[in-house]
């Protein structure tokens, strides 16, 4: 029982303890003796997952970095591979007509099927959503865990050399041909055609140059994923 003092008339009176008094008083003191009882549980951030939909009609893919390995699921398919079993990782820039900022990381490990993380996800028939921050965080954490596991992994960047160099040669040849066409149209005083070809030339060089500069073939250390193959 608690006591309230009424200063008027020097009289004192008692009132029954309320539930609020019980919480804030004696019971609150007990909780204060043991802070662990009132502190919120800390969330376990050791697991990091990434989900995306590679196609409009396909199943959603989920990749999760668990303490003991990389777990994956897509519809009825699911499994897990140990970080130490990861044998190969490839990062590349793969734009599409609907999404020019699109990056892909492919993972090969043991007998598991090739796994893929894509920086965009399908939302509707005419829209793909960018997942830049989540993708960057997941791919960076994946490389860190594979490096910590001491896996003998080959980390490759860009396109395979047998595809990249012939493609670059074609790109340069087409660019030179467009530049020559612009010169010829200007010599013929065809200003409007020259402007149209010039606009297409600028767009072609900008997009093609970005593709080939980001996708140059090579290797990189597992602990240092290339920044130019991450969104942003």
C-alpha positions in Angstrom: 0.0 0.0 0.0 1.3 3.5 -0.9 0.6 6.7 1.1 -0.4 10.1 -0.3 0.1 13.2 2.0 -2.5 16.0 1.9 -0.8 19.2 3.1 -4.2 20.8 3.8 -5.0 20.1 7.4 -2.0 17.9 8.0 -4.1 14.9 7.4 -2.8 11.9 5.6 -4.7 9.3 3.8 -4.0 6.0 2.2 -5.1 4.8 -1.2 -4.7 1.3 -2.8 -1.8 0.8 -5.2 -2.9 1.0 -8.8 -1.6 -1.1 -11.7 0.4 1.9 -12.9 2.1 2.1 -9.5 2.9 -1.6 -9.7 4.5 -1.2 -13.1 6.3 2.1 -12.5 7.2 1.3 -8.9 8.2 -2.0 -7.3 8.0 -4.0 -10.6 9.9 -1.2 -12.4 12.6 -1.3 -9.8 12.9 -5.0 -10.4 13.3 -4.5 -14.1 15.9 -1.8 -13.4 17.9 -4.4 -11.5 18.1 -6.5 -14.7 18.3 -4.3 -17.8 18.4 -7.4 -20.0 14.7 -7.9 -19.2 13.7 -4.6 -20.7 16.2 -4.1 -23.5 14.8 -5.1 -26.9 16.3 -8.1 -28.4 19.0 -7.3 -30.9 18.2 -8.4 -34.4 20.5 -11.0 -35.9 22.0 -9.3 -38.9 24.3 -12.3 -39.7 21.8 -13.4 -42.4 21.4 -11.2 -45.5 18.9 -12.1 -48.3 18.3 -10.7 -51.8 15.2 -11.3 -53.9 14.4 -10.4 -57.5 12.2 -11.6 -60.3 14.2 -12.4 -63.4 11.2 -12.5 -65.7 7.6 -11.4 -65.6 6.2 -14.9 -65.6 9.1 -16.7 -63.8 9.4 -17.5 -60.1 11.0 -15.1 -57.8 14.6 -15.9 -56.8 15.9 -15.5 -53.3 19.5 -15.7 -52.3 20.4 -15.7 -48.6 23.8 -15.4 -47.0 23.6 -17.8 -44.1 26.4 -18.4 -41.5 27.3 -21.7 -43.1 26.7 -21.0 -46.8 24.7 -19.4 -49.6 21.1 -20.6 -49.7 18.9 -20.2 -52.8 15.3 -20.8 -53.7 13.2 -20.3 -56.8 9.7 -21.8 -56.7 10.2 -25.5 -55.8 14.0 -25.3 -56.4 16.1 -24.7 -53.3 19.4 -25.6 -51.9 22.6 -24.4 -50.2 26.3 -24.2 -51.1 29.2 -23.7 -48.7 31.2 -20.5 -49.2 34.4 -22.6 -49.4 32.9 -24.5 -52.3 32.4 -21.4 -54.5 34.7 -21.9 -57.4 33.9 -19.0 -59.7 32.3 -15.6 -59.6 31.6 -13.4 -62.6 30.4 -9.8 -62.5 29.2 -8.0 -65.6 27.1 -5.1 -66.9 24.1 -6.4 -68.9 21.8 -3.5 -70.0 18.5 -4.2 -71.7 16.2 -2.1 -73.8 14.0 -1.5 -70.8 16.7 -1.0 -68.2 20.1 0.4 -69.2 21.4 0.2 -65.6 21.4 -3.5 -65.1 24.2 -5.6 -63.5 24.6 -9.4 -63.0 26.7 -11.5 -60.7 27.0 -15.2 -61.5 28.1 -17.8 -59.0 29.3 -21.4 -59.7 29.8 -23.8 -56.8 30.3 -27.5 -56.9 27.4 -29.5 -58.2 24.9 -26.7 -57.6 23.3 -25.0 -60.6 24.8 -21.7 -61.7 23.3 -19.0 -59.4 22.6 -15.4 -60.6 21.9 -12.2 -58.8 20.5 -9.4 -61.0 20.3 -5.7 -60.0 16.7 -5.3 -61.4 13.4 -7.0 -60.9 10.3 -7.2 -63.0 7.3 -5.3 -61.7 4.9 -5.3 -64.7 5.0 -6.0 -68.4 6.4 -2.5 -69.1 8.5 -1.8 -65.9 11.6 -3.1 -64.3 12.6 -1.8 -60.9 16.2 -1.1 -59.9 17.5 -2.6 -56.7 20.8 -0.8 -56.7 21.4 -0.4 -52.9 20.3 -4.0 -52.0 22.2 -5.5 -54.9 25.4 -3.7 -54.0 25.1 -4.6 -50.3 24.4 -8.3 -51.1 27.2 -8.7 -53.7 29.8 -7.0 -51.5 28.8 -9.2 -48.5 29.0 -12.3 -50.6 32.5 -11.5 -51.7 33.5 -10.8 -48.1 32.2 -14.2 -46.9 33.7 -16.2 -49.7 37.1 -14.5 -49.0 36.7 -15.2 -45.3 36.1 -18.9 -46.0 39.4 -19.1 -47.9 37.7 -20.5 -51.1 39.9 -21.1 -54.1 37.7 -19.0 -56.3 38.3 -17.4 -59.7 36.8 -14.0 -59.8 36.2 -12.7 -63.4 34.9 -9.4 -64.6 33.1 -8.4 -67.8 32.5 -10.5 -70.9 34.6 -13.5 -72.0 37.5 -12.4 -74.1 36.4 -14.4 -77.1 33.1 -12.4 -77.2 34.4 -9.1 -76.0 37.2 -8.4 -78.5 35.3 -9.2 -81.7 32.4 -7.2 -80.4 34.7 -4.3 -79.7 36.1 -4.5 -83.2 32.6 -4.4 -84.7 31.7 -1.4 -82.5 34.7 0.6 -83.6 34.1 -0.2 -87.3 30.4 0.8 -87.1 31.4 4.0 -85.2 33.9 4.9 -87.9 31.4 4.2 -90.6 28.8 6.5 -89.0 31.4 9.2 -88.6 32.2 9.0 -92.3 28.6 9.1 -93.2 28.1 12.3 -91.2 31.1 13.9 -93.1 29.6 12.9 -96.5 26.2 14.3 -95.7 27.7 17.6 -94.5 29.7 17.8 -97.7 26.5 17.3 -99.7 24.9 20.2 -97.7 22.3 17.7 -96.3 22.1 19.3 -92.9 19.0 17.6 -91.6 20.2 14.1 -92.4 23.5 14.9 -90.9 21.8 16.0 -87.7 19.8 12.8 -87.5 22.8 10.6 -88.2 24.8 12.6 -85.7 22.2 12.1 -83.0 22.1 8.4 -83.6 26.0 8.3 -83.6 26.2 10.1 -80.2 23.7 7.7 -78.7 25.4 4.7 -80.2 28.9 5.7 -79.0 27.6 6.6 -75.5 25.8 3.3 -74.9 28.3 1.2 -76.7 31.2 2.9 -75.0 29.7 2.4 -71.6 29.1 -1.3 -72.3 32.6 -2.0 -73.5 34.3 0.1 -70.9 32.5 -1.7 -68.0 32.7 -5.2 -69.5 36.4 -5.4 -70.3 37.6 -8.9 -69.4 39.9 -9.6 -66.5 40.3 -10.9 -63.0 40.0 -9.2 -59.6 40.7 -10.2 -56.0 37.8 -11.8 -54.2 37.8 -9.2 -51.5 37.6 -6.3 -53.9 34.6 -6.5 -56.3 35.1 -3.9 -59.1 33.2 -0.7 -58.4 32.4 -0.1 -62.0 30.4 -3.3 -62.1 28.2 -2.2 -59.1 25.3 0.2 -59.5 25.9 3.8 -58.7 
